[in-house]
């Protein structure tokens, strides 16, 4: 939709509960740093040099619910 969102790619040994993930992150991070999307992976795709291949990462689909909608700053008029 043209907006930029924060996406987390996660390799976890157990299934992720997105509601628990959000509630765990909220006291530790400012709201703008909580990812909008979480993509669980079995392993990160790597380049031949052993670095994460960002171009091979899948597109985000699972949205963390409960986030606040971005509101642009505005000046109060009196």
Secondary structure, 3 states (H helix, E strand, C coil): CCCCCCEEEEECCCCCCHHHHHHHHHCCCCHHHCCCEEEEECCCCECCCCCECHHHCCCCCCECCCCCCCCCCCCCCC
